[in-house]
Amino acid sequence: MSEAAAPRVLVVDDANLVRMYYRGVLERAGCAVDEAHNGVEAMEMVLRRPYGLLVLDVNMPKMDGLTFLRALRRREAPVRAIPALVTSTEAGDGDRAAARAAGANLYLVKPLAEEALAAHALALLGRAR
């Protein structure tokens, strides 16, 4: 897939290793990847550049993933319609429900296997393998 045709994904996580891992997986899947450390940075980025997908951590400093997602979903189109894959170490039904209520398209529990992350990301981008 050429760089021009590569879907742009924003990975938002405060953990450097997680961002590096997600970047590698998504780039190997044909995506162009940007990174943010928290929801505040992510909001600034989505207002400046179009993204095809957001991969969000829940627990982050400054602005957590669900607060960011609720704020994003109140914005104007097309920003509010960006698909969001939310990730967390929290595996309870209440955690999944909270993510859905905030506007998540999908909630996955960490750690994420490479194939699962790539497959779900590409599906949300409309580019199934």
C-alpha positions in Angstrom: 0.0 0.0 0.0 1.5 3.4 -0.9 1.9 6.1 1.6 -0.6 8.3 -0.1 -3.2 5.5 0.1 -2.4 4.5 3.6 -5.1 5.2 6.2 -4.0 7.5 8.9 -4.3 6.2 12.5 -3.8 8.1 15.7 -2.5 6.0 18.6 -3.2 7.6 22.0 -1.5 6.0 25.0 0.8 7.4 27.8 3.0 4.3 27.7 5.9 4.6 25.2 6.2 0.8 24.7 2.6 0.4 24.0 2.7 3.2 21.4 5.8 1.7 19.8 4.1 -1.8 19.6 0.9 -0.4 18.2 2.8 1.7 15.6 4.7 -1.3 14.4 1.6 -3.5 14.1 -0.4 -0.8 12.3 2.4 0.2 10.0 3.0 -3.5 9.0 -0.8 -3.6 8.3 -0.4 -0.6 5.9 -1.4 2.3 8.0 0.3 5.7 8.5 0.6 6.2 12.3 0.8 9.3 14.5 1.1 9.3 18.3 -0.3 11.3 21.2 0.5 10.8 24.9 -2.9 11.8 26.3 -6.4 13.1 25.3 -5.3 16.7 25.3 -2.7 16.1 22.7 -5.0 13.9 20.8 -7.7 16.5 20.6 -5.3 19.1 19.2 -4.1 16.5 16.6 -7.6 15.5 15.4 -8.6 19.1 15.0 -5.6 19.7 12.7 -5.5 16.6 10.6 -8.0 14.0 9.4 -7.7 10.4 10.8 -9.4 7.2 9.7 -9.1 5.6 13.1 -8.2 6.3 16.7 -6.7 3.7 19.0 -7.2 5.0 22.6 -6.0 3.9 26.0 -8.5 4.5 28.8 -6.2 5.5 31.7 -4.0 8.4 30.8 -2.9 11.7 32.6 -4.3 15.1 31.7 -7.3 13.7 29.8 -8.2 10.0 29.9 -9.5 8.2 26.8 -13.2 8.1 27.7 -13.2 11.8 28.5 -11.5 12.5 25.2 -13.9 10.3 23.3 -17.0 12.0 24.9 -15.6 15.4 23.9 -14.8 14.2 20.4 -18.3 12.8 19.9 -19.8 16.3 20.7 -17.7 17.9 17.9 -18.9 18.7 14.4 -18.7 16.1 11.6 -16.4 14.6 10.3 -14.3 14.7 13.5 -17.0 13.2 15.7 -17.4 10.3 13.3 -13.8 9.0 13.5 -14.0 5.3 14.5 -12.4 4.6 17.9 -10.9 1.4 19.1 -10.5 1.7 22.9 -8.0 -0.5 24.8 -7.5 -1.1 28.5 -6.3 -3.6 31.0 -9.8 -3.3 32.6 -11.9 -6.3 31.5 -15.2 -5.9 33.3 -18.6 -5.5 31.6 -19.0 -2.1 33.2 -15.7 -1.0 31.6 -16.9 -2.1 28.2 -20.3 -0.4 28.7 -18.6 2.8 29.8 -16.5 2.8 26.6 -19.5 2.2 24.4 -21.5 4.9 26.2 -18.5 7.3 25.5 -18.7 6.5 21.8 -16.2 3.6 21.3 -16.8 1.5 18.3 -14.8 -1.4 19.8 -13.3 -2.2 23.2 -10.3 -4.6 23.5 -8.5 -5.8 26.6 -4.7 -5.5 26.8 -2.4 -7.1 26.0 -3.4 -7.1 22.3 -2.1 -9.8 20.0 -0.6 -8.4 16.8 -3.1 -10.2 14.5 -6.1 -9.1 16.6 -5.0 -5.5 16.6 -4.3 -5.4 12.9 -7.6 -7.2 12.0 -9.8 -5.0 14.1 -8.1 -1.8 13.0 -8.4 -2.7 9.4 -12.1 -3.7 9.8 -12.9 -0.4 11.5 -11.0 1.3 8.6 -13.1 -0.7 6.1 -10.0 -2.5 4.8 -10.4 -6.1 6.0 -7.5 -8.3 5.2 
